Amino acid sequence: MDRRQSILEAAERSFSMFGYKASTVDQIAKIANVGKGTIYTFFANKEELFSEIITNLVKETKIAASKAIKEDRPFYENLHYALYEVIEFRKTHQLAVKLSQEVKEMNTSPVTDALQRIEKAVLSFVQRELDKAIEKGEIKDCPTDIVAFMMVKLYLALIFDWERDNPAIQKEKMLEVLEMFVMDGLRKEV
């Protein structure tokens, strides 16, 4: 493994364990088993290192969503499974969990920006899927940016907010709710 990759992996471990604010370049260097100067040969500062890790996290999030899409399923099922996978990924990925905690507890600006980058990527993915469904005639024409925002926020609320005081909603029940409240409104009249 090359040193740059080793540094990235060490930084991700540090950010996952201690958060962005508490992680230092010294700490990352120790985890990577390199000198602090070696880190600076590849990255100008902690912020640049963090930015690259978030770029990779965005890619991983998009991959999780894309893997959920199956050509033989209806649009709304694909979108449901893609959103569900993204949120499950966010709930289980150690770095994503730690960053969410840090935003809640300390509202660290670079972390807030990072989570917004991830959310924008998800919104963009959903909007593209909506645009494709309109082109294929699967749903009626709609403002896809607004519908994407609404769908993502609905999923986030049903999974994170709902689960604070209620039992988790099963994947099949979420699909039923999505179809009833979102897809019935988007369905093209025949």
Contacts in CASP RR format, 6 or more apart in sequence:
PFRMAT RR
TARGET T0000
AUTHOR 0000-0000-0000
METHOD contacts of the structure
MODEL  1
MDRRQSILEAAERSFSMFGYKASTVDQIAKIANVGKGTIYTFFANKEELF
SEIITNLVKETKIAASKAIKEDRPFYENLHYALYEVIEFRKTHQLAVKLS
QEVKEMNTSPVTDALQRIEKAVLSFVQRELDKAIEKGEIKDCPTDIVAFM
MVKLYLALIFDWERDNPAIQKEKMLEVLEMFVMDGLRKEV
3 32 0 8 1.000
3 34 0 8 1.000
3 38 0 8 1.000
3 42 0 8 1.000
4 42 0 8 1.000
6 32 0 8 1.000
6 33 0 8 1.000
6 34 0 8 1.000
7 28 0 8 1.000
7 32 0 8 1.000
7 34 0 8 1.000
7 38 0 8 1.000
7 39 0 8 1.000
7 42 0 8 1.000
7 43 0 8 1.000
7 49 0 8 1.000
8 49 0 8 1.000
8 52 0 8 1.000
8 53 0 8 1.000
8 56 0 8 1.000
9 32 0 8 1.000
10 28 0 8 1.000
10 29 0 8 1.000
10 31 0 8 1.000
10 32 0 8 1.000
10 33 0 8 1.000
11 23 0 8 1.000
11 28 0 8 1.000
11 31 0 8 1.000
11 32 0 8 1.000
11 49 0 8 1.000
11 50 0 8 1.000
11 53 0 8 1.000
12 53 0 8 1.000
12 56 0 8 1.000
12 95 0 8 1.000
13 31 0 8 1.000
14 23 0 8 1.000
14 27 0 8 1.000
14 28 0 8 1.000
14 31 0 8 1.000
15 23 0 8 1.000
15 50 0 8 1.000
15 53 0 8 1.000
15 95 0 8 1.000
15 98 0 8 1.000
15 99 0 8 1.000
16 94 0 8 1.000
16 95 0 8 1.000
16 98 0 8 1.000
17 98 0 8 1.000
18 27 0 8 1.000
18 98 0 8 1.000
19 98 0 8 1.000
19 99 0 8 1.000
19 102 0 8 1.000
19 111 0 8 1.000
20 50 0 8 1.000
20 99 0 8 1.000
20 102 0 8 1.000
20 108 0 8 1.000
20 110 0 8 1.000
20 111 0 8 1.000
20 114 0 8 1.000
21 102 0 8 1.000
21 106 0 8 1.000
21 108 0 8 1.000
21 111 0 8 1.000
23 46 0 8 1.000
24 46 0 8 1.000
25 36 0 8 1.000
25 39 0 8 1.000
25 40 0 8 1.000
25 45 0 8 1.000
25 46 0 8 1.000
25 49 0 8 1.000
26 36 0 8 1.000
28 39 0 8 1.000
28 46 0 8 1.000
28 49 0 8 1.000
29 35 0 8 1.000
29 36 0 8 1.000
29 37 0 8 1.000
29 38 0 8 1.000
29 39 0 8 1.000
32 38 0 8 1.000
32 39 0 8 1.000
39 49 0 8 1.000
43 49 0 8 1.000
43 52 0 8 1.000
47 110 0 8 1.000
50 110 0 8 1.000
50 114 0 8 1.000
51 114 0 8 1.000
53 95 0 8 1.000
54 114 0 8 1.000
54 117 0 8 1.000
54 118 0 8 1.000
57 93 0 8 1.000
57 95 0 8 1.000
57 96 0 8 1.000
57 114 0 8 1.000
57 118 0 8 1.000
58 117 0 8 1.000
58 118 0 8 1.000
58 121 0 8 1.000
60 89 0 8 1.000
60 93 0 8 1.000
61 86 0 8 1.000
61 89 0 8 1.000
61 90 0 8 1.000
61 118 0 8 1.000
61 121 0 8 1.000
61 122 0 8 1.000
62 121 0 8 1.000
62 125 0 8 1.000
64 85 0 8 1.000
64 86 0 8 1.000
64 88 0 8 1.000
64 89 0 8 1.000
65 82 0 8 1.000
65 83 0 8 1.000
65 85 0 8 1.000
65 86 0 8 1.000
65 122 0 8 1.000
65 125 0 8 1.000
66 82 0 8 1.000
66 125 0 8 1.000
67 85 0 8 1.000
68 78 0 8 1.000
68 81 0 8 1.000
68 82 0 8 1.000
68 84 0 8 1.000
68 85 0 8 1.000
69 78 0 8 1.000
69 81 0 8 1.000
69 82 0 8 1.000
69 129 0 8 1.000
70 78 0 8 1.000
70 81 0 8 1.000
73 81 0 8 1.000
74 138 0 8 1.000
75 129 0 8 1.000
75 133 0 8 1.000
75 136 0 8 1.000
75 138 0 8 1.000
75 139 0 8 1.000
75 183 0 8 1.000
76 175 0 8 1.000
76 178 0 8 1.000
76 179 0 8 1.000
76 182 0 8 1.000
76 183 0 8 1.000
76 186 0 8 1.000
77 175 0 8 1.000
78 129 0 8 1.000
79 126 0 8 1.000
79 129 0 8 1.000
79 130 0 8 1.000
79 151 0 8 1.000
79 178 0 8 1.000
80 174 0 8 1.000
80 175 0 8 1.000
80 178 0 8 1.000
82 125 0 8 1.000
82 126 0 8 1.000
82 129 0 8 1.000
83 122 0 8 1.000
83 126 0 8 1.000
83 151 0 8 1.000
83 152 0 8 1.000
83 155 0 8 1.000
84 155 0 8 1.000
84 171 0 8 1.000
84 174 0 8 1.000
86 122 0 8 1.000
86 125 0 8 1.000
87 155 0 8 1.000
87 156 0 8 1.000
87 159 0 8 1.000
87 160 0 8 1.000
89 96 0 8 1.000
90 96 0 8 1.000
90 97 0 8 1.000
90 100 0 8 1.000
90 118 0 8 1.000
91 97 0 8 1.000
91 159 0 8 1.000
96 118 0 8 1.000
99 111 0 8 1.000
99 114 0 8 1.000
99 115 0 8 1.000
100 115 0 8 1.000
102 108 0 8 1.000
102 111 0 8 1.000
103 111 0 8 1.000
103 112 0 8 1.000
103 115 0 8 1.000
119 152 0 8 1.000
122 152 0 8 1.000
123 145 0 8 1.000
123 148 0 8 1.000
123 149 0 8 1.000
123 152 0 8 1.000
124 148 0 8 1.000
126 148 0 8 1.000
126 151 0 8 1.000
126 152 0 8 1.000
127 144 0 8 1.000
127 145 0 8 1.000
127 147 0 8 1.000
127 148 0 8 1.000
130 139 0 8 1.000
130 142 0 8 1.000
130 144 0 8 1.000
130 147 0 8 1.000
130 148 0 8 1.000
131 144 0 8 1.000
133 139 0 8 1.000
134 140 0 8 1.000
134 141 0 8 1.000
134 142 0 8 1.000
134 144 0 8 1.000
137 188 0 8 1.000
138 188 0 8 1.000
139 183 0 8 1.000
139 186 0 8 1.000
139 187 0 8 1.000
139 188 0 8 1.000
140 186 0 8 1.000
140 187 0 8 1.000
140 188 0 8 1.000
140 189 0 8 1.000
142 186 0 8 1.000
147 182 0 8 1.000
147 186 0 8 1.000
150 182 0 8 1.000
151 178 0 8 1.000
151 182 0 8 1.000
154 178 0 8 1.000
154 181 0 8 1.000
154 182 0 8 1.000
155 174 0 8 1.000
158 169 0 8 1.000
158 174 0 8 1.000
158 177 0 8 1.000
159 168 0 8 1.000
159 169 0 8 1.000
162 169 0 8 1.000
163 169 0 8 1.000
169 177 0 8 1.000
END
